[in-house]
Amino acid sequence: MPTKITINNDGSVRVEGDFQICDQQGQPFGLGGRTVIGLCRCGQSQNKPFCDGSHARTGFQDKVVARDLPAPKPKV
């Protein structure tokens, strides 16, 4: 299954499908066979980078609507 990423209103980033999550050094997190996870967007999770539901307790609000990004600027 291809990877699908959904930005949830007032909540997490949901990642589902075939994916790997690595730290800055390229070391993969052990995901225990999960094919769906939530990544923290509110910054309050005690289990970063993963969501622990803190957004609901802290009142995090951020509505997301899909949009087109401008083309990237050429690298010099």
A tleap script that builds the chain and sets N, CA, C and O, in Angstrom:
source leaprc.protein.ff14SB
mol = sequence {
  NMET PRO THR LYS ILE THR ILE ASN ASN ASP
  GLY SER VAL ARG VAL GLU GLY ASP PHE GLN
  ILE CYS ASP GLN GLN GLY GLN PRO PHE GLY
  LEU GLY GLY ARG THR VAL ILE GLY LEU CYS
  ARG CYS GLY GLN SER GLN ASN LYS PRO PHE
  CYS ASP GLY SER HIE ALA ARG THR GLY PHE
  GLN ASP LYS VAL VAL ALA ARG ASP LEU PRO
  ALA PRO LYS PRO LYS CVAL
}
set mol.1.N position { 0.856 -1.187 0.000 }
set mol.1.CA position { 0.000 0.000 0.000 }
set mol.1.C position { 0.896 1.243 0.000 }
set mol.1.O position { 1.784 1.355 0.846 }
set mol.2.N position { 0.683 2.169 -0.925 }
set mol.2.CA position { 1.484 3.396 -0.938 }
set mol.2.C position { 1.231 4.227 0.321 }
set mol.2.O position { 0.188 4.114 0.965 }
set mol.3.N position { 2.192 5.047 0.643 }
set mol.3.CA position { 2.079 5.893 1.825 }
set mol.3.C position { 1.065 7.005 1.584 }
set mol.3.O position { 1.056 7.639 0.529 }
set mol.4.N position { 0.215 7.231 2.574 }
set mol.4.CA position { -0.744 8.338 2.550 }
set mol.4.C position { -0.520 9.137 3.829 }
set mol.4.O position { -0.444 8.572 4.920 }
set mol.5.N position { -0.415 10.453 3.685 }
set mol.5.CA position { -0.224 11.345 4.830 }
set mol.5.C position { -1.406 12.290 4.889 }
set mol.5.O position { -1.708 12.980 3.915 }
set mol.6.N position { -2.076 12.320 6.036 }
set mol.6.CA position { -3.239 13.181 6.227 }
set mol.6.C position { -2.967 14.129 7.384 }
set mol.6.O position { -2.599 13.693 8.474 }
set mol.7.N position { -3.147 15.432 7.148 }
set mol.7.CA position { -2.993 16.425 8.198 }
set mol.7.C position { -4.372 16.626 8.817 }
set mol.7.O position { -5.259 17.191 8.178 }
set mol.8.N position { -4.558 16.180 10.028 }
set mol.8.CA position { -5.857 16.259 10.693 }
set mol.8.C position { -6.089 17.647 11.282 }
set mol.8.O position { -5.200 18.222 11.910 }
set mol.9.N position { -7.283 18.175 11.074 }
set mol.9.CA position { -7.643 19.441 11.716 }
set mol.9.C position { -7.522 19.290 13.224 }
set mol.9.O position { -7.997 18.310 13.798 }
set mol.10.N position { -6.886 20.261 13.857 }
set mol.10.CA position { -6.757 20.311 15.323 }
set mol.10.C position { -6.094 19.069 15.901 }
set mol.10.O position { -6.306 18.745 17.070 }
set mol.11.N position { -5.298 18.372 15.103 }
set mol.11.CA position { -4.709 17.143 15.617 }
set mol.11.C position { -3.408 16.763 14.948 }
set mol.11.O position { -2.617 17.618 14.548 }
set mol.12.N position { -3.205 15.483 14.837 }
set mol.12.CA position { -1.935 14.911 14.413 }
set mol.12.C position { -1.784 14.847 12.892 }
set mol.12.O position { -2.689 15.183 12.129 }
set mol.13.N position { -0.598 14.401 12.496 }
set mol.13.CA position { -0.331 14.023 11.117 }
set mol.13.C position { -0.456 12.504 11.084 }
set mol.13.O position { 0.305 11.807 11.755 }
set mol.14.N position { -1.403 11.986 10.314 }
set mol.14.CA position { -1.628 10.543 10.217 }
set mol.14.C position { -0.836 10.009 9.026 }
set mol.14.O position { -0.973 10.496 7.904 }
set mol.15.N position { -0.006 9.001 9.289 }
set mol.15.CA position { 0.789 8.370 8.245 }
set mol.15.C position { 0.338 6.921 8.160 }
set mol.15.O position { 0.302 6.209 9.164 }
set mol.16.N position { -0.007 6.492 6.947 }
set mol.16.CA position { -0.458 5.106 6.782 }
set mol.16.C position { 0.103 4.522 5.497 }
set mol.16.O position { 0.342 5.232 4.520 }
set mol.17.N position { 0.306 3.221 5.522 }
set mol.17.CA position { 0.823 2.537 4.345 }
set mol.17.C position { 2.185 1.941 4.610 }
set mol.17.O position { 2.474 1.474 5.712 }
set mol.18.N position { 3.024 1.961 3.577 }
set mol.18.CA position { 4.369 1.418 3.658 }
set mol.18.C position { 5.326 2.582 3.873 }
set mol.18.O position { 5.574 3.356 2.949 }
set mol.19.N position { 5.868 2.714 5.088 }
set mol.19.CA position { 6.731 3.843 5.410 }
set mol.19.C position { 7.756 3.447 6.455 }
set mol.19.O position { 7.626 2.421 7.124 }
set mol.20.N position { 8.777 4.280 6.581 }
set mol.20.CA position { 9.792 4.141 7.617 }
set mol.20.C position { 10.008 5.531 8.195 }
set mol.20.O position { 10.029 6.510 7.449 }
set mol.21.N position { 10.169 5.635 9.499 }
set mol.21.CA position { 10.452 6.906 10.153 }
set mol.21.C position { 11.834 6.789 10.783 }
set mol.21.O position { 12.111 5.854 11.535 }
set mol.22.N position { 12.702 7.758 10.463 }
set mol.22.CA position { 14.083 7.728 10.937 }
set mol.22.C position { 14.399 8.984 11.732 }
set mol.22.O position { 13.772 10.027 11.544 }
set mol.23.N position { 15.388 8.870 12.629 }
set mol.23.CA position { 15.869 10.043 13.341 }
set mol.23.C position { 16.851 10.804 12.442 }
set mol.23.O position { 17.086 10.406 11.301 }
set mol.24.N position { 17.413 11.876 12.948 }
set mol.24.CA position { 18.287 12.739 12.163 }
set mol.24.C position { 19.541 12.013 11.672 }
set mol.24.O position { 20.118 12.388 10.652 }
set mol.25.N position { 19.958 10.985 12.391 }
set mol.25.CA position { 21.127 10.217 11.982 }
set mol.25.C position { 20.786 9.087 11.014 }
set mol.25.O position { 21.664 8.328 10.605 }
set mol.26.N position { 19.509 8.981 10.650 }
set mol.26.CA position { 19.083 7.948 9.712 }
set mol.26.C position { 18.719 6.629 10.357 }
set mol.26.O position { 18.468 5.649 9.655 }
set mol.27.N position { 18.685 6.582 11.685 }
set mol.27.CA position { 18.330 5.356 12.391 }
set mol.27.C position { 16.812 5.218 12.445 }
set mol.27.O position { 16.124 6.140 12.885 }
set mol.28.N position { 16.281 4.078 12.003 }
set mol.28.CA position { 14.826 3.913 11.996 }
set mol.28.C position { 14.251 3.677 13.391 }
set mol.28.O position { 14.872 3.033 14.236 }
set mol.29.N position { 13.053 4.212 13.609 }
set mol.29.CA position { 12.283 3.903 14.809 }
set mol.29.C position { 11.700 2.510 14.632 }
set mol.29.O position { 11.292 2.140 13.531 }
set mol.30.N position { 11.661 1.737 15.710 }
set mol.30.CA position { 10.975 0.449 15.679 }
set mol.30.C position { 9.482 0.695 15.847 }
set mol.30.O position { 9.040 1.146 16.904 }
set mol.31.N position { 8.723 0.407 14.835 }
set mol.31.CA position { 7.286 0.713 14.850 }
set mol.31.C position { 6.425 -0.494 15.194 }
set mol.31.O position { 5.198 -0.411 15.136 }
set mol.32.N position { 7.043 -1.605 15.548 }
set mol.32.CA position { 6.288 -2.773 15.994 }
set mol.32.C position { 5.290 -3.296 14.981 }
set mol.32.O position { 4.236 -3.813 15.352 }
set mol.33.N position { 5.617 -3.163 13.691 }
set mol.33.CA position { 4.728 -3.672 12.656 }
set mol.33.C position { 3.558 -2.761 12.311 }
set mol.33.O position { 2.709 -3.130 11.500 }
set mol.34.N position { 3.502 -1.579 12.912 }
set mol.34.CA position { 2.383 -0.660 12.639 }
set mol.34.C position { 2.410 -0.199 11.184 }
set mol.34.O position { 3.475 0.030 10.612 }
set mol.35.N position { 1.229 -0.069 10.601 }
set mol.35.CA position { 1.084 0.486 9.259 }
set mol.35.C position { 0.340 1.819 9.299 }
set mol.35.O position { 0.114 2.440 8.261 }
set mol.36.N position { -0.040 2.257 10.508 }
set mol.36.CA position { -0.684 3.554 10.722 }
set mol.36.C position { -0.124 4.141 12.011 }
set mol.36.O position { -0.100 3.473 13.045 }
set mol.37.N position { 0.327 5.394 11.948 }
set mol.37.CA position { 0.785 6.088 13.162 }
set mol.37.C position { 0.361 7.548 13.081 }
set mol.37.O position { 0.020 8.046 12.008 }
set mol.38.N position { 0.384 8.224 14.214 }
set mol.38.CA position { 0.118 9.655 14.266 }
set mol.38.C position { 1.363 10.378 14.739 }
set mol.38.O position { 1.980 9.985 15.729 }
set mol.39.N position { 1.733 11.440 14.029 }
set mol.39.CA position { 2.863 12.268 14.433 }
set mol.39.C position { 2.346 13.546 15.070 }
set mol.39.O position { 1.356 14.120 14.614 }
set mol.40.N position { 3.017 13.987 16.121 }
set mol.40.CA position { 2.605 15.169 16.871 }
set mol.40.C position { 2.755 16.428 16.023 }
set mol.40.O position { 3.758 16.610 15.334 }
set mol.41.N position { 1.750 17.289 16.083 }
set mol.41.CA position { 1.782 18.593 15.431 }
set mol.41.C position { 1.698 19.717 16.442 }
set mol.41.O position { 2.055 20.855 16.138 }
set mol.42.N position { 1.229 19.410 17.645 }
set mol.42.CA position { 0.995 20.466 18.640 }
set mol.42.C position { 2.240 20.774 19.469 }
set mol.42.O position { 2.323 21.828 20.098 }
set mol.43.N position { 3.208 19.854 19.469 }
set mol.43.CA position { 4.426 20.063 20.246 }
set mol.43.C position { 4.315 19.683 21.709 }
set mol.43.O position { 5.278 19.865 22.455 }
set mol.44.N position { 3.177 19.163 22.150 }
set mol.44.CA position { 2.970 18.862 23.565 }
set mol.44.C position { 3.068 17.381 23.920 }
set mol.44.O position { 2.999 17.034 25.099 }
set mol.45.N position { 3.226 16.501 22.934 }
set mol.45.CA position { 3.285 15.066 23.197 }
set mol.45.C position { 4.452 14.720 24.112 }
set mol.45.O position { 5.535 15.293 23.991 }
set mol.46.N position { 4.230 13.793 25.015 }
set mol.46.CA position { 5.297 13.272 25.858 }
set mol.46.C position { 6.009 12.106 25.162 }
set mol.46.O position { 6.921 11.506 25.729 }
set mol.47.N position { 5.593 11.792 23.944 }
set mol.47.CA position { 6.151 10.675 23.181 }
set mol.47.C position { 6.566 11.132 21.782 }
set mol.47.O position { 6.400 10.396 20.810 }
set mol.48.N position { 7.112 12.365 21.684 }
set mol.48.CA position { 7.508 12.900 20.379 }
set mol.48.C position { 8.499 11.966 19.698 }
set mol.48.O position { 9.349 11.385 20.373 }
set mol.49.N position { 8.417 11.810 18.415 }
set mol.49.CA position { 7.622 12.578 17.471 }
set mol.49.C position { 6.201 12.063 17.318 }
set mol.49.O position { 5.446 12.561 16.484 }
set mol.50.N position { 5.832 11.069 18.115 }
set mol.50.CA position { 4.519 10.443 17.972 }
set mol.50.C position { 3.453 11.173 18.788 }
set mol.50.O position { 3.748 11.749 19.835 }
set mol.51.N position { 2.235 11.143 18.309 }
set mol.51.CA position { 1.107 11.787 18.968 }
set mol.51.C position { 0.654 10.940 20.157 }
set mol.51.O position { 0.569 9.716 20.064 }
set mol.52.N position { 0.366 11.608 21.271 }
set mol.52.CA position { -0.185 10.902 22.433 }
set mol.52.C position { -1.555 11.458 22.827 }
set mol.52.O position { -2.067 11.146 23.901 }
set mol.53.N position { -2.144 12.277 21.960 }
set mol.53.CA position { -3.462 12.846 22.242 }
set mol.53.C position { -3.419 14.161 23.001 }
set mol.53.O position { -4.468 14.700 23.352 }
set mol.54.N position { -2.225 14.692 23.266 }
set mol.54.CA position { -2.099 15.949 24.021 }
set mol.54.C position { -2.820 17.108 23.349 }
set mol.54.O position { -3.268 18.028 24.033 }
set mol.55.N position { -2.944 17.085 22.017 }
set mol.55.CA position { -3.609 18.186 21.314 }
set mol.55.C position { -5.035 18.388 21.826 }
set mol.55.O position { -5.519 19.518 21.890 }
set mol.56.N position { -5.695 17.315 22.182 }
set mol.56.CA position { -7.076 17.421 22.676 }
set mol.56.C position { -7.112 18.038 24.074 }
set mol.56.O position { -7.999 18.833 24.385 }
set mol.57.N position { -6.150 17.672 24.907 }
set mol.57.CA position { -6.104 18.193 26.278 }
set mol.57.C position { -5.650 19.650 26.340 }
set mol.57.O position { -6.047 20.390 27.240 }
set mol.58.N position { -4.826 20.056 25.391 }
set mol.58.CA position { -4.273 21.415 25.432 }
set mol.58.C position { -5.061 22.411 24.596 }
set mol.58.O position { -4.775 23.608 24.628 }
set mol.59.N position { -6.054 21.928 23.846 }
set mol.59.CA position { -6.867 22.830 23.031 }
set mol.59.C position { -6.192 23.271 21.744 }
set mol.59.O position { -6.540 24.318 21.198 }
set mol.60.N position { -5.228 22.492 21.242 }
set mol.60.CA position { -4.549 22.826 19.991 }
set mol.60.C position { -5.572 22.988 18.882 }
set mol.60.O position { -6.453 22.146 18.703 }
set mol.61.N position { -5.448 24.082 18.139 }
set mol.61.CA position { -6.357 24.331 17.024 }
set mol.61.C position { -5.563 24.773 15.803 }
set mol.61.O position { -4.762 25.705 15.873 }
set mol.62.N position { -5.791 24.104 14.704 }
set mol.62.CA position { -5.194 24.489 13.435 }
set mol.62.C position { -5.946 23.773 12.330 }
set mol.62.O position { -5.808 22.562 12.157 }
set mol.63.N position { -6.729 24.514 11.595 }
set mol.63.CA position { -7.493 23.956 10.476 }
set mol.63.C position { -6.590 23.907 9.253 }
set mol.63.O position { -5.800 24.821 9.018 }
set mol.64.N position { -6.709 22.850 8.485 }
set mol.64.CA position { -5.863 22.657 7.315 }
set mol.64.C position { -6.741 22.471 6.085 }
set mol.64.O position { -7.678 21.671 6.084 }
set mol.65.N position { -6.421 23.221 5.044 }
set mol.65.CA position { -7.105 23.083 3.762 }
set mol.65.C position { -6.024 22.888 2.705 }
set mol.65.O position { -5.059 23.651 2.656 }
set mol.66.N position { -6.178 21.879 1.866 }
set mol.66.CA position { -5.186 21.606 0.822 }
set mol.66.C position { -5.061 22.813 -0.102 }
set mol.66.O position { -6.042 23.497 -0.394 }
set mol.67.N position { -3.847 23.054 -0.548 }
set mol.67.CA position { -3.581 24.167 -1.455 }
set mol.67.C position { -2.368 23.820 -2.310 }
set mol.67.O position { -1.624 22.890 -2.000 }
set mol.68.N position { -2.180 24.562 -3.367 }
set mol.68.CA position { -1.019 24.379 -4.223 }
set mol.68.C position { 0.121 25.248 -3.723 }
set mol.68.O position { -0.072 26.424 -3.413 }
set mol.69.N position { 1.298 24.669 -3.645 }
set mol.69.CA position { 2.487 25.432 -3.275 }
set mol.69.C position { 3.082 26.055 -4.539 }
set mol.69.O position { 2.952 25.495 -5.627 }
set mol.70.N position { 3.730 27.205 -4.399 }
set mol.70.CA position { 4.408 27.762 -5.569 }
set mol.70.C position { 5.578 26.871 -5.967 }
set mol.70.O position { 6.088 26.100 -5.155 }
set mol.71.N position { 5.996 26.985 -7.221 }
set mol.71.CA position { 7.144 26.200 -7.688 }
set mol.71.C position { 8.374 26.584 -6.868 }
set mol.71.O position { 8.517 27.739 -6.467 }
set mol.72.N position { 9.266 25.616 -6.615 }
set mol.72.CA position { 10.473 25.949 -5.846 }
set mol.72.C position { 11.376 26.903 -6.622 }
set mol.72.O position { 11.430 26.877 -7.852 }
set mol.73.N position { 12.070 27.730 -5.882 }
set mol.73.CA position { 13.007 28.650 -6.515 }
set mol.73.C position { 14.232 27.856 -6.984 }
set mol.73.O position { 14.655 26.913 -6.317 }
set mol.74.N position { 14.790 28.236 -8.120 }
set mol.74.CA position { 15.969 27.522 -8.601 }
set mol.74.C position { 17.133 27.638 -7.618 }
set mol.74.O position { 17.340 28.687 -7.008 }
set mol.75.N position { 17.881 26.561 -7.473 }
set mol.75.CA position { 19.065 26.588 -6.613 }
set mol.75.C position { 20.198 27.202 -7.399 }
set mol.75.O position { 20.409 26.883 -8.570 }
set mol.76.N position { 20.925 28.086 -6.744 }
set mol.76.CA position { 22.035 28.767 -7.438 }
set mol.76.C position { 23.327 28.029 -7.241 }
set mol.76.O position { 24.364 28.454 -7.750 }
savepdb mol mol.pdb
quit
